[in-house]
Amino acid sequence: MASEVKFIYFDLGGVLLSFTEAFAEMARFLDCSYEEFTKAFFKYNDVSCLGEITGQQLWFKINEELGEEKGDELEFTEFFTSECVRIDSMVRFVDEVKDKYSIGLFTNIQLGIFEKNIKKGLIPEAEFKVIIKSCDEGLIKPNLEIYRIAQERCGFKANEILLIDDFVENVNAARKMGWHTVHFKTTDPEDSILVIKNHLLK
């Protein structure tokens, strides 16, 4: 039953933050389409989120993939986080639930991005009991091992954990672990919040 939920893991990108404008600005900088940029970005994103390459190295690989020579003109981490946008309705939702549930962050993320977002005030001001960053663990969602780590660190049973994530494959992996899940729609956060609230009230 959803009423068993005691701990909520929030994904970061696509749930608490929108990266859409950051991708759009980088595509404009490279004079390519949004689709071309995101295809190149996600080709190397997993390696970056594993912490095997830095954000700047990711940027160089994207440039190489697109046949560009503008890598040295832009500091990836600074530019990317400058264009990230808080999803305000979700920030308010975190504030609503933080006293009723234990909460945590569980994110696939590149080295240095989280810290930059903190400095820029983009992360909700809430007491996150656990923060799981893929680049620190050398593992990324949907690898089940990182979910086992996340479950052990939060200290709750599988059926007491809810994951809110915008990637279907990450949600499906959580379900395999026996967690509660909500697939978040970045393009319609208000509807997704209603789904979360209904899930918690069942």
C-alpha positions in Angstrom: 0.0 0.0 0.0 1.2 3.5 -0.8 0.4 4.5 2.8 3.5 2.5 3.8 5.7 5.2 2.3 8.0 6.8 4.8 10.9 8.0 2.7 10.9 9.9 -0.6 13.8 10.0 -3.1 13.7 12.9 -5.5 15.6 12.8 -8.8 17.2 16.1 -9.5 17.3 16.8 -13.3 13.9 16.7 -14.8 12.2 16.6 -11.4 13.5 19.5 -9.3 15.4 21.2 -12.0 14.7 21.6 -15.7 17.7 21.2 -18.1 15.7 22.0 -21.2 16.9 25.6 -21.5 20.5 24.6 -20.7 20.4 22.2 -23.6 18.8 24.8 -25.8 21.4 27.4 -25.0 24.3 25.0 -25.6 22.7 24.0 -29.0 22.5 27.7 -29.9 26.1 28.2 -28.9 27.2 25.4 -31.1 24.8 26.4 -33.9 23.2 23.0 -34.1 19.6 21.8 -33.5 18.4 20.9 -30.1 18.0 17.3 -31.3 21.6 17.1 -32.5 22.9 18.5 -29.3 20.9 16.2 -27.0 21.8 13.2 -29.1 25.5 14.0 -28.7 25.1 14.8 -25.0 23.4 11.6 -24.1 25.9 9.5 -26.1 28.5 10.4 -23.5 26.3 11.3 -20.5 26.5 7.9 -18.8 30.3 7.9 -18.8 30.2 11.4 -17.4 27.6 10.6 -14.7 29.8 7.6 -13.7 32.5 10.1 -12.8 34.8 8.7 -15.4 35.2 12.0 -17.2 34.7 15.6 -16.1 32.0 17.9 -17.3 34.6 19.7 -19.4 35.7 16.5 -21.0 32.1 15.7 -21.7 31.8 19.1 -23.4 34.9 18.4 -25.5 33.4 15.0 -26.6 30.2 16.8 -27.6 32.2 19.3 -29.7 34.1 16.5 -31.3 30.9 14.5 -32.1 29.3 17.6 -33.7 32.5 18.6 -35.6 32.8 21.8 -33.6 35.9 23.6 -32.3 34.4 25.8 -29.6 35.3 23.6 -26.6 37.8 26.0 -25.1 35.4 29.0 -25.3 33.0 27.6 -22.7 33.4 26.3 -19.1 30.8 23.5 -19.1 29.8 23.4 -15.4 29.4 27.1 -15.1 27.4 27.5 -18.3 25.2 24.5 -17.8 24.2 25.4 -14.2 23.6 29.1 -15.2 20.9 27.9 -17.6 19.3 25.3 -15.2 15.8 26.3 -14.1 14.1 25.3 -10.8 10.8 23.6 -11.2 9.1 25.9 -8.6 6.0 23.8 -8.1 8.2 20.8 -7.1 10.3 23.0 -4.8 7.1 23.9 -3.0 6.0 20.3 -2.9 9.3 19.3 -1.2 8.6 22.0 1.4 5.1 20.5 1.9 6.3 17.0 2.6 9.7 17.5 4.3 8.2 17.4 7.8 5.9 14.4 7.2 8.4 12.2 5.3 12.1 11.6 5.4 13.5 12.8 2.1 16.6 12.3 -0.1 18.1 13.1 -3.5 19.0 10.3 -5.9 20.5 11.5 -9.1 22.6 10.6 -12.1 24.9 13.7 -12.3 28.3 14.8 -13.5 31.2 15.8 -11.2 30.8 19.3 -9.9 27.3 20.0 -11.1 25.5 19.4 -7.8 27.9 21.7 -5.9 27.5 24.5 -8.5 23.7 24.1 -8.2 24.0 24.4 -4.4 26.0 27.6 -4.7 23.5 29.1 -7.1 20.6 28.4 -4.8 19.0 26.0 -7.3 18.6 23.1 -4.8 15.6 23.2 -2.5 16.5 24.3 1.0 15.4 21.2 2.8 17.1 18.7 5.1 17.8 15.8 2.7 18.7 12.8 4.9 20.6 11.1 2.1 22.1 12.4 -1.1 23.1 9.7 -3.7 25.1 11.1 -6.6 26.1 8.7 -9.4 29.5 10.3 -10.0 30.5 9.6 -6.3 29.3 6.0 -6.4 30.7 5.0 -9.9 27.3 3.6 -10.6 24.2 5.1 -12.4 20.5 4.4 -12.5 19.1 2.0 -13.7 21.9 -0.3 -12.4 20.2 -2.1 -9.5 23.3 -1.9 -7.4 23.0 1.8 -6.9 19.4 1.3 -5.7 20.7 -1.2 -3.1 23.1 1.4 -1.9 20.4 4.0 -1.8 18.1 1.7 0.2 20.8 0.8 2.7 21.8 4.4 3.2 18.3 5.7 3.8 17.6 2.9 6.3 14.1 2.1 5.2 12.5 -1.1 3.8 11.8 -1.3 0.0 8.1 -1.0 0.5 8.6 2.2 2.5 10.5 4.1 -0.2 9.0 6.2 -3.0 11.2 7.3 -6.0 10.1 10.2 -8.2 12.1 10.1 -11.5 11.5 11.3 -15.0 13.1 8.4 -16.8 10.9 5.3 -17.3 13.9 2.9 -17.1 14.9 4.3 -13.7 11.3 4.0 -12.4 11.1 0.4 -13.7 14.4 -0.5 -11.9 13.0 0.9 -8.6 9.9 -1.2 -9.0 12.1 -4.3 -9.4 13.5 -3.4 -6.0 10.0 -3.3 -4.5 9.9 0.5 -4.2 6.9 2.7 -4.8 7.4 4.9 -7.9 6.0 7.9 -9.8 7.1 8.6 -13.3 7.5 12.4 -13.3 6.6 14.4 -16.5 8.9 17.4 -16.7 6.6 19.0 -19.2 3.6 18.8 -16.9 4.8 19.1 -13.3 1.5 20.1 -11.9 -0.2 16.9 -13.1 2.8 14.9 -11.8 2.4 16.4 -8.4 -1.2 15.4 -8.3 -0.2 11.9 -9.2 2.3 11.9 -6.3 -0.2 13.2 -3.8 -2.8 10.7 -4.9 -0.3 7.9 -4.6 0.7 9.0 -1.1 -3.0 9.2 0.0 -4.0 5.7 -1.3 
